[in-house]
Structure formats: structure tokens, C-alpha cells
Amino acid sequence: ISVTIIGITSTIASKQSTLSLRNLANMRGLGPIDKIMDLPILSTKLFIPRLQTNIVFRDDLFEHLDKGISRLIIFVTAPAGYGKTTTISTWLSQLMMPAAWISLNEKDNDFYCFFSYLITALRNIEPDNFGKTLNLLKSSGVQPNEVILSQLVTDLAELTSYCILVLDDYPQITSMDSTEALGFILDHPIPTL
């Protein structure tokens, strides 16, 4: 496994099995949300994978990850089956820092789907944040993506504690919209993320 430090990653688990962003928005008093908000959120994609009892602790990799925690992004790369997900979830279990985790797949290439999961994962850390971004997504037919992303960056800047965001299997994301949107967020670094 190779660790390249450029920034940071994150993770957290939700206790619900399946929910929709419409239900999440209603629970938070945000009112009905149209379009993408009706997409079901498979909350198991937001769980940090369960640690096995026979895992190999990779102290050298944990040391690299610890050194990179203050950076913008950390890339963990290796062929399939080499333990990237296990390494990150084990490392996170040792940290005293909240984390948001998203297990990505090819279906998450849609801009709205990707950001639905991103916002839901981050709301697991700070449930009262990201309401303005959700409202913009609700009216996304009117709002250009840059307006939504600008509000997301503003909401991210309001995080009250340091946290880590893990985008597990990020190479599955190949859409230009989602990739450029993530680039927009990285171009506007958040001190707490």
C-alpha cells in the first residue's frame, strides 16, 4: 500500500439502515426537498467498515497517515485486495477525531447522488449544518453547480470541530461534474476538514 500525502480524508457511521434526503431534511425542519432529495440514501455506504479480529496493524502506514492529518488530502493507493479500506478504518478507530465515510461505486458518478451522500455523511458529524446547501440542491434546477458548491464550502467552513472525510474507492468516480466539484472544494481548503 502506498500513502501519498497532499491533504486529508474522513469517516463516520450512521445508525439508520436506509433513509432518503427528503426524510432527513424533514427531520431537520428543512421542509420538502425535490428532485435529487428523493434519491434513497443507503446508509450502510456511510458506515466505517467493521474491524476484523485478525487484522494486521500497519504501524508504518499509520505513522504516514498521522503525519498527513494536517494536510489537504491523503491518497492511499494499492491494487484491489491489498487492505486499503481496512488500513484506513483501523487507523480511524485509533483517532480521537470525528470522521465521515462514503463507500463509493460507479452509481455515485451523478453530481446530485455524489453530493447527497457527501452532505449526508457530513451531517452525521454536524446534524445542524448544511441546511443552506440542501435548500440549494432542492432548487438545483435553477441554481448552477458553482452556486451549490460555493454554499457547500461556506457550510464546510462552519464545521465546529476538526473531522476527516473518507471517500473510499474514489477511482470509481469518473464524471467530470463530480470530479470538478471536488476540485472546487479542494481549491477552497477548509481548516477543519
C-alpha positions as CSV (number, residue, x, y, z in Angstrom):
1,I,0.0,0.0,0.0
2,S,1.3,3.5,-0.9
3,V,0.4,6.6,1.0
4,T,0.7,9.9,-0.8
5,I,0.1,13.0,1.4
6,I,-1.4,16.1,-0.2
7,G,-4.3,16.6,2.2
8,I,-6.9,14.7,4.3
9,T,-9.6,12.1,4.3
10,S,-12.6,11.3,6.6
11,T,-15.2,8.8,8.1
12,I,-18.3,8.2,10.3
13,A,-21.1,5.7,10.7
14,S,-24.9,6.2,10.7
15,K,-27.2,4.1,12.8
16,Q,-30.0,4.1,10.3
17,S,-30.2,1.5,7.6
18,T,-31.9,3.4,4.7
19,L,-33.3,6.9,4.6
20,S,-34.0,9.5,2.0
21,L,-32.7,13.0,2.0
22,R,-36.4,14.1,2.0
23,N,-36.8,12.4,5.3
24,L,-33.5,13.7,6.6
25,A,-34.5,17.2,5.6
26,N,-37.9,16.9,7.2
27,M,-36.3,15.6,10.4
28,R,-34.1,18.7,10.5
29,G,-37.0,21.0,9.8
30,L,-35.9,21.9,6.3
31,G,-39.2,21.1,4.6
32,P,-39.7,19.1,1.4
33,I,-36.8,18.8,-1.0
34,D,-37.4,18.0,-4.6
35,K,-35.6,16.1,-7.4
36,I,-32.4,14.5,-6.0
37,M,-33.7,14.6,-2.5
38,D,-36.0,11.7,-3.3
39,L,-33.0,9.5,-4.1
40,P,-32.7,6.8,-1.4
41,I,-29.6,7.0,0.7
42,L,-28.2,3.6,1.5
43,S,-26.8,4.5,5.0
44,T,-24.6,1.4,5.0
45,K,-22.4,3.3,2.5
46,L,-21.7,5.7,5.3
47,F,-20.5,3.1,7.8
48,I,-16.9,2.7,8.6
49,P,-16.2,-0.9,7.8
50,R,-16.2,-3.2,10.8
51,L,-12.8,-4.3,12.0
52,Q,-11.9,-7.9,11.9
53,T,-10.3,-9.7,14.8
54,N,-7.3,-10.9,12.8
55,I,-6.2,-7.6,11.2
56,V,-2.5,-6.8,10.7
57,F,-1.7,-3.4,12.2
58,R,0.4,-1.4,9.8
59,D,2.2,0.9,12.1
60,D,4.4,2.3,9.4
61,L,1.3,3.3,7.3
62,F,-0.4,4.7,10.4
63,E,2.6,6.8,11.0
64,H,2.4,8.2,7.5
65,L,-1.3,8.9,7.9
66,D,-0.7,10.6,11.2
67,K,1.9,12.9,9.6
68,G,-0.6,13.8,6.8
69,I,-3.5,14.6,9.0
70,S,-2.9,18.4,8.8
71,R,-2.7,18.3,5.0
72,L,-5.4,18.9,2.5
73,I,-5.7,15.4,1.1
74,I,-4.2,11.9,1.6
75,F,-4.3,9.3,-1.3
76,V,-4.0,5.7,-0.3
77,T,-3.3,3.6,-3.3
78,A,-2.7,-0.1,-3.9
79,P,-4.2,-2.9,-6.1
80,A,-7.5,-4.4,-5.1
81,G,-7.4,-6.6,-2.1
82,Y,-4.3,-5.1,-0.5
83,G,-6.1,-3.7,2.5
84,K,-6.6,0.0,1.8
85,T,-10.1,0.1,3.3
86,T,-9.1,-2.0,6.3
87,T,-6.0,0.2,6.9
88,I,-8.0,3.4,6.8
89,S,-10.8,2.1,9.0
90,T,-8.3,0.7,11.5
91,W,-6.4,4.0,11.6
92,L,-9.6,5.9,12.1
93,S,-10.6,3.6,15.0
94,Q,-7.5,4.8,16.8
95,L,-8.0,8.6,16.2
96,M,-9.9,10.8,18.6
97,M,-11.5,12.8,15.7
98,P,-14.9,12.6,14.1
99,A,-15.0,11.2,10.6
100,A,-17.4,10.9,7.7
101,W,-17.1,7.8,5.4
102,I,-18.6,7.2,2.0
103,S,-18.1,3.9,0.2
104,L,-18.3,5.0,-3.5
105,N,-19.3,3.0,-6.6
106,E,-19.9,3.8,-10.2
107,K,-23.5,4.8,-9.5
108,D,-22.3,7.7,-7.5
109,N,-21.0,9.5,-10.6
110,D,-24.1,11.6,-10.8
111,F,-23.3,15.0,-9.3
112,Y,-26.5,15.1,-7.2
113,C,-26.1,11.5,-6.0
114,F,-22.4,12.1,-5.0
115,F,-23.2,15.3,-3.1
116,S,-26.3,13.8,-1.5
117,Y,-24.0,11.2,0.1
118,L,-21.3,13.7,0.9
119,I,-23.8,16.0,2.7
120,T,-25.5,13.2,4.5
121,A,-22.1,11.8,5.7
122,L,-21.1,15.3,7.0
123,R,-24.5,15.8,8.7
124,N,-23.7,12.6,10.7
125,I,-20.9,14.7,12.3
126,E,-22.8,18.0,12.5
127,P,-26.6,17.5,12.1
128,D,-27.4,21.2,12.3
129,N,-25.1,22.2,9.5
130,F,-25.5,22.1,5.7
131,G,-29.2,23.2,5.6
132,K,-28.4,26.0,3.2
133,T,-26.7,23.6,0.8
134,L,-29.6,21.2,1.0
135,N,-32.0,24.1,0.2
136,L,-30.0,25.0,-2.9
137,L,-29.9,21.4,-4.0
138,K,-33.7,21.4,-3.6
139,S,-33.9,24.2,-6.2
140,S,-31.0,22.9,-8.2
141,G,-32.9,23.2,-11.5
142,V,-32.4,26.9,-11.0
143,Q,-29.0,27.0,-9.3
144,P,-25.8,26.3,-11.2
145,N,-23.5,23.8,-9.6
146,E,-21.0,26.5,-8.7
147,V,-23.6,28.3,-6.5
148,I,-24.3,25.0,-4.7
149,L,-20.6,24.3,-4.3
150,S,-20.0,27.8,-3.0
151,Q,-22.6,27.3,-0.4
152,L,-21.2,23.9,0.5
153,V,-17.8,25.4,1.0
154,T,-19.4,28.1,3.2
155,D,-21.2,25.4,5.2
156,L,-18.0,23.3,5.5
157,A,-16.2,26.4,6.9
158,E,-18.8,26.4,9.7
159,L,-17.7,23.0,10.9
160,T,-17.2,23.4,14.7
161,S,-14.6,20.6,15.1
162,Y,-11.8,19.0,13.1
163,C,-13.0,16.0,11.1
164,I,-11.9,13.6,8.4
165,L,-13.7,12.8,5.2
166,V,-13.0,9.4,3.6
167,L,-14.0,8.8,0.0
168,D,-13.5,5.0,-0.2
169,D,-13.0,3.8,-3.7
170,Y,-12.8,7.3,-5.2
171,P,-11.4,6.0,-8.5
172,Q,-15.0,4.8,-9.2
173,I,-15.9,8.5,-9.7
174,T,-15.2,9.3,-13.3
175,S,-17.8,12.0,-14.1
176,M,-16.3,15.4,-14.8
177,D,-19.1,17.2,-12.8
178,S,-18.3,15.3,-9.6
179,T,-14.5,15.5,-10.1
180,E,-14.5,19.2,-10.9
181,A,-16.8,19.8,-8.0
182,L,-14.4,18.0,-5.6
183,G,-11.6,20.1,-7.2
184,F,-13.6,23.2,-6.4
185,I,-13.8,22.2,-2.7
186,L,-10.1,21.4,-2.7
187,D,-9.3,24.8,-4.2
188,H,-11.1,26.4,-1.2
189,P,-9.4,24.5,1.7
190,I,-11.4,24.2,4.9
191,P,-9.1,24.4,8.1
192,T,-11.3,21.8,10.0
193,L,-11.7,19.2,7.2
